[in-house]
Amino acid sequence: MIQFYKKRDFGTFISDSFNFFKLYGKNYFKNYILINGLLLILMVTVFIFGYRELFSQIFGSNINGDSYYFDQYFDNNSGVLIVVGIITFLLFMLLAIINYLYPIFYLKRIAQGAKSIKTDEILGDFKKNLGKIAKLCLGMTFIVAPLSLFVLGFSYLLIFVIIGIFIVMLVYPTIFNVVTFLMYDYFNSGRGFMESLSYSIRSQFSYPNGSEKSPYWKYWAASFVMFIIISIASSVFTYIPMIFFYGSMLTTSPDGNFEQDPFTGGFGIAFFVFYGISMLLSFFLSNLLYVNAGLMYYDSRTDLHQKVELEEIDTIGINE
């Protein structure tokens, strides 16, 4: 059993994140698939068949030099493309909500002492918090997203100066931590959206008592390392189709058919299937990031550490 409300260092965040899945992984992903599986399948299906057609048209028109061809294709199929775009956006929004909030509700129950979580319990948490979820989406859309895009955009502009690269490396994990802390706090405390946003920013740089060393670097490092691990693992399936693609381009005698539309036939299906697998893997591996962020949030709640420890001592006394 993992103790959630306690101080951790950088290495412990990483090891405990993996230990969490050793202990609860089977139950965690069982519920995750039952709740999220259909959405994931629909998302990947839309990606494979919808975007396969789109990329085929883009690539074919570029090879032929007929720049007007893609414009004509878009005009003739604008209705279908708009519908596919709307469906993709709605699916992505639902996936984002579930992917972010599922770990929060799951960890909250485990932190409260549950050993095995049922799917109905997590679904009940979603239903019970529909109002808060709606407010969270509004706050994220109109407050957090614009501010984050501004900070990230400014950081990317600084890439033209050498120091900009390091700023982006600092800013991206920090924004991720702020956003995840915001959601963890919003559903684990009695604070409102703006109060949780304020806490999520302040907690990156100091503990509530203000007398301890800043946790910023260990939070940043833990998220950064997780980003690297997930990127390497998911990119394996991205590189495989690219290797075959460029290999075919370089080793096959040109006959005009492959060059005109390389995404047709078996190769095209295999190409996007591998990308679909990479996409699925990214969604599953992202749970490592969210659980890791949850452990960091519980680390920041030093106001509850002693309270939880005293409750555990009292429970031991009762069991004896």
Disulfide bonds with the S-S distance in Angstrom:
none
